[in-house]
Amino acid sequence: MLTSVSTVCRMLNILPMTLKGWQAALLISSPHEKGYSEPQVAQIRVVRVLTSSGDTLSDIYSVKRFLALPAQRLGSSPTGIYSAT
């Protein structure tokens, strides 16, 4: 099931221009031809909550990139995030 851009905007009280800005900042993916999928809407909700809490788009992008790191790069060392291998 896809949710239209206008419905997402109405549900989250945001403007379509805001969604375009978040897409340009690489925080959310572009909608499918007929709207956003459920995982995309969930991603938009997270960005909405974070921006409403005062996080900048740059902050959110940094966290998103960190979370996308492969697990082997995270390592298990308490002194750093990168493994020695």
Secondary structure, DSSP 8 states (H G I E B T S, - for coil): --B-HHHHHHHHT--HHHHHHHHHTTSS---BTTBB-HHHHHHHHHHHHHHHTT--HHHHHHHHHHHTS-HHHH-S-TT-SS---
